[in-house]
Amino acid sequence: MEKQDNSTETTQKEPNATFKENVGKYLTQRNVIITICVLFAIWMLFCDRNSVIRRFQLKKEQNKLIETKQLYQKKIKETQKEIDALNDDEYIERIAREKHLMKKDNEDIYMVTD
């Protein structure tokens, strides 16, 4: 009878042993897959040419360039207004008097400083 008890114990141990081996293999495979995914994520976030950090830098630079573009467009509009005003003789005369201290023949100029 003892032989039968031993054989029953061995048959019971074998399925448990294979189950533990399968679980161990599964956990190591799972760990490898998780490790690969984590390394891939780290690579994409920090090391890649198109990394998240680089994208933030490029977005910041893009915003600065957009602001600069708007500033230059505003200056272009102001300059265009001045160009349009240069077609007016009265405006040209006023600029000549104010900025270049020009005068008509029958006028005297008095400089007043504060």
SESETOR-398215 format. One record per residue: residue number from 1; residue in one letter; x, y, z of N, C-alpha, C, CB in turn. Coordinates in pm, whole numbers, plus 50000, padded with zeros to 5 digits. Glycine has a CB too. Example, Ala and Ser with C-alpha at 12.3 -4.5 7.8 and 13.67 -1.06 7.14 Angstrom:
residues 2
 pos code n_east n_north  n_up ca_east ca_north ca_up c_east c_north  c_up cb_east cb_north cb_up
   1    A  51319   49431 50780   51230    49550 50780  51320   49670 50780   51131    49553 50905
   2    S  51285   49775 50708   51367    49894 50714  51290   50003 50787   51408    49940 50572
//
This chain:
residues 114
 pos code n_east n_north  n_up ca_east ca_north ca_up c_east c_north  c_up cb_east cb_north cb_up
   1    M  50079   49881 50000   50000    50000 50000  50085   50127 50000   49909    49999 50118
   2    E  50196   50113 50052   50282    50230 50056  50322   50274 49917   50405    50203 50140
   3    K  50337   50179 49829   50373    50213 49692  50262   50294 49626   50401    50087 49610
   4    Q  50143   50259 49656   50032    50332 49597  50028   50475 49652   49898    50259 49625
   5    D  50055   50492 49779   50056    50627 49838  50166   50712 49775   50075    50619 49991
   6    N  50280   50652 49752   50392    50727 49691  50358   50769 49549   50520    50642 49691
   7    S  50297   50680 49475   50262    50711 49336  50156   50821 49331   50212    50585 49263
   8    T  50064   50820 49425   49962    50925 49429  50026   51059 49464   49851    50889 49532
   9    E  50119   51057 49554   50187    51181 49592  50268   51235 49475   50278    51158 49715
  10    T  50332   51147 49401   50412    51192 49288  50322   51249 49179   50496    51078 49232
  11    T  50211   51187 49156   50121    51239 49053  50063   51373 49097   50009    51139 49024
  12    Q  50043   51389 49222   49991    51517 49271  50101   51624 49265   49937    51502 49415
  13    K  50223   51588 49288   50331    51686 49287  50364   51729 49145   50455    51628 49354
  14    E  50354   51643 49050   50389    51677 48913  50302   51789 48856   50376    51555 48826
  15    P  50172   51785 48869   50093    51897 48817  50126   52027 48889   49943    51868 48829
  16    N  50150   52022 49019   50187    52143 49092  50322   52195 49045   50190    52117 49243
  17    A  50415   52107 49021   50547    52148 48977  50539   52213 48839   50643    52028 48975
  18    T  50465   52155 48749   50454    52214 48615  50378   52347 48621   50383    52116 48519
  19    F  50281   52356 48706   50209    52482 48723  50303   52592 48772   50092    52464 48821
  20    K  50386   52559 48869   50482    52657 48922  50584   52694 48815   50553    52602 49047
  21    E  50629   52598 48738   50724    52627 48631  50660   52717 48526   50774    52497 48566
  22    N  50535   52687 48491   50464    52768 48391  50442   52910 48442   50330    52703 48354
  23    V  50407   52922 48568   50387    53055 48626  50519   53130 48629   50329    53044 48769
  24    G  50626   53062 48665   50758    53125 48666  50798   53173 48527   50862    53028 48719
  25    K  50774   53090 48424   50804    53130 48286  50717   53248 48245   50785    53012 48190
  26    Y  50591   53244 48284   50499    53352 48249  50544   53483 48312   50355    53317 48294
  27    L  50583   53475 48439   50625    53598 48507  50753   53653 48445   50646    53572 48656
  28    T  50846   53567 48408   50969    53617 48348  50940   53674 48209   51075    53506 48338
  29    Q  50853   53611 48132   50815    53665 48001  50743   53799 48019   50725    53565 47925
  30    R  50659   53804 48117   50584    53928 48145  50680   54039 48186   50478    53904 48255
  31    N  50776   54004 48270   50876    54104 48313  50958   54154 48195   50969    54044 48420
  32    V  50994   54065 48107   51072    54104 47989  50989   54198 47901   51116    53979 47908
  33    I  50864   54164 47881   50777    54248 47798  50758   54385 47862   50639    54179 47776
  34    I  50735   54388 47991   50719    54517 48062  50847   54598 48055   50679    54494 48210
  35    T  50959   54533 48073   51088    54603 48066  51110   54661 47927   51202    54508 48102
  36    I  51080   54585 47825   51095    54634 47688  51004   54753 47663   51066    54522 47586
  37    C  50880   54745 47710   50786    54856 47692  50833   54981 47766   50646    54816 47742
  38    V  50882   54964 47886   50932    55079 47965  51053   55141 47896   50968    55036 48109
  39    L  51145   55058 47848   51262    55110 47778  51222   55183 47650   51359    54997 47745
  40    F  51125   55128 47579   51074    55194 47458  51013   55329 47491   50971    55105 47387
  41    A  50934   55334 47598   50871    55460 47639  50977   55563 47678   50773    55436 47756
  42    I  51078   55520 47752   51186    55611 47791  51259   55661 47668   51284    55542 47888
  43    W  51285   55572 47575   51351    55611 47451  51269   55715 47376   51376    55488 47363
  44    M  51140   55691 47364   51055    55784 47289  51039   55918 47362   50917    55721 47266
  45    L  51038   55916 47493   51018    56039 47569  51144   56125 47575   50973    56006 47709
  46    F  51261   56064 47584   51381    56142 47612  51492   56131 47507   51435    56102 47743
  47    C  51509   56017 47445   51628    55995 47363  51605   56011 47213   51681    55858 47389
  48    D  51484   56002 47168   51455    56006 47026  51472   56148 46971   51313    55956 46999
  49    R  51493   56159 46841   51508    56289 46777  51379   56371 46790   51545    56272 46630
  50    N  51266   56306 46793   51136    56372 46807  51079   56349 46947   51037    56321 46701
  51    S  51162   56359 47047   51119    56330 47183  51021   56435 47233   51240    56323 47277
  52    V  50958   56405 47343   50860    56495 47403  50927   56626 47444   50792    56430 47524
  53    I  51045   56617 47499   51118    56737 47541  51147   56824 47419   51250    56699 47614
  54    R  51192   56763 47312   51221    56838 47188  51094   56902 47133   51285    56744 47081
  55    R  50983   56831 47141   50856    56887 47093  50816   57010 47174   50744    56781 47100
  56    F  50836   57005 47306   50806    57122 47389  50896   57240 47351   50823    57089 47539
  57    Q  51023   57213 47327   51115    57319 47287  51073   57380 47153   51258    57265 47277
  58    L  51036   57294 47060   50994    57343 46929  50864   57422 46937   50978    57226 46832
  59    K  50772   57380 47022   50647    57452 47040  50673   57590 47100   50550    57373 47130
  60    K  50764   57596 47197   50800    57724 47258  50863   57817 47154   50899    57701 47377
  61    E  50952   57763 47073   51015    57842 46967  50911   57888 46865   51126    57761 46898
  62    Q  50817   57801 46832   50711    57836 46738  50628   57952 46792   50621    57715 46710
  63    N  50595   57949 46920   50517    58058 46980  50593   58190 46973   50482    58025 47126
  64    K  50725   58186 47000   50806    58307 46990  50807   58360 46847   50951    58279 47037
  65    L  50819   58269 46751   50821    58311 46611  50687   58371 46569   50855    58193 46521
  66    I  50578   58316 46620   50446    58371 46589  50433   58512 46646   50334    58280 46645
  67    E  50481   58533 46768   50477    58667 46828  50562   58764 46747   50526    58662 46974
  68    T  50680   58720 46705   50767    58806 46624  50701   58839 46491   50903    58738 46600
  69    K  50637   58741 46432   50567    58762 46304  50457   58866 46321   50507    58629 46252
  70    Q  50381   58857 46429   50274    58954 46454  50331   59094 46475   50191    58912 46576
  71    L  50444   59103 46544   50509    59232 46566  50551   59294 46433   50630    59217 46659
  72    Y  50613   59214 46347   50657    59265 46218  50538   59301 46128   50746    59162 46148
  73    Q  50431   59225 46136   50312    59260 46058  50255   59393 46104   50205    59150 46070
  74    K  50258   59418 46233   50212    59547 46287  50301   59660 46237   50210    59544 46442
  75    K  50433   59638 46240   50525    59739 46190  50506   59765 46041   50669    59698 46217
  76    I  50478   59660 45966   50454    59675 45822  50330   59761 45799   50436    59536 45754
  77    K  50225   59739 45876   50104    59820 45862  50131   59967 45894   49992    59767 45953
  78    E  50208   59992 46000   50242    60130 46036  50325   60196 45926   50319    60134 46170
  79    T  50421   60121 45873   50505    60175 45765  50423   60201 45640   50621    60079 45734
  80    Q  50329   60112 45613   50242    60130 45496  50157   60256 45511   50151    60007 45476
  81    K  50111   60285 45634   50036    60408 45658  50124   60530 45632   49982    60411 45803
  82    E  50251   60525 45676   50343    60636 45651  50367   60654 45502   50476    60612 45722
  83    I  50382   60544 45430   50403    60551 45285  50282   60615 45218   50429    60410 45226
  84    D  50164   60574 45261   50043    60633 45204  50034   60782 45236   49918    60561 45257
  85    A  50078   60819 45356   50074    60960 45396  50175   61044 45319   50099    60973 45546
  86    L  50282   60983 45269   50383    61058 45194  50330   61109 45060   50504    60970 45171
  87    N  50217   61062 45018   50156    61113 44896  50088   61248 44921   50054    61012 44841
  88    D  50071   61286 45045   50006    61412 45082  50113   61520 45100   49922    61395 45213
  89    D  50102   61630 45027   50201    61737 45033  50205   61804 45170   50172    61842 44927
  90    E  50093   61821 45234   50090    61884 45367  50165   61798 45470   49944    61905 45412
  91    Y  50151   61668 45461   50223    61579 45552  50373   61590 45530   50176    61431 45534
  92    I  50415   61593 45405   50557    61605 45374  50613   61737 45428   50581    61595 45220
  93    E  50537   61842 45412   50580    61973 45463  50592   61972 45615   50482    62083 45418
  94    R  50496   61914 45681   50499    61907 45828  50620   61825 45876   50368    61845 45881
  95    I  50648   61713 45813   50764    61631 45850  50893   61708 45825   50764    61498 45772
  96    A  50902   61779 45713   51022    61856 45682  51045   61963 45787   51011    61921 45542
  97    R  50939   62028 45833   50953    62132 45934  50990   62074 46071   50824    62211 45945
  98    E  50925   61964 46111   50944    61909 46245  51077   61835 46259   50830    61817 46280
  99    K  51106   61750 46166   51224    61663 46181  51351   61723 46123   51197    61531 46116
 100    H  51339   61801 46016   51458    61849 45947  51477   61999 45961   51450    61812 45801
 101    L  51393   62064 46040   51401    62207 46068  51407   62293 45942   51523    62235 46153
 102    M  51329   62256 45844   51322    62334 45720  51217   62443 45737   51290    62243 45597
 103    K  51229   62550 45657   51136    62661 45668  51112   62722 45532   51188    62767 45765
 104    K  51005   62798 45526   50977    62873 45404  51066   62997 45404   50826    62911 45393
 105    D  51074   63064 45291   51162    63180 45279  51121   63294 45371   51164    63227 45136
 106    N  50994   63313 45393   50948    63425 45472  50922   63389 45619   50823    63482 45410
 107    E  50976   63278 45668   50951    63235 45806  51079   63239 45887   50892    63093 45809
 108    D  51060   63257 46018   51170    63246 46113  51140   63129 46207   51190    63380 46194
 109    I  51244   63055 46247   51226    62939 46334  51283   62972 46470   51294    62811 46273
 110    Y  51205   62946 46572   51248    62964 46710  51243   62828 46779   51159    63068 46785
 111    M  51355   62786 46833   51363    62657 46903  51332   62678 47049   51502    62592 46886
 112    V  51238   62605 47104   51201    62613 47243  51232   62476 47306   51050    62653 47261
 113    T  51314   62474 47410   51345    62348 47477  51296   62355 47620   51497    62318 47473
 114    D  51262   62242 47673   51211    62236 47812  51322   62220 47909   51111    62123 47830
//
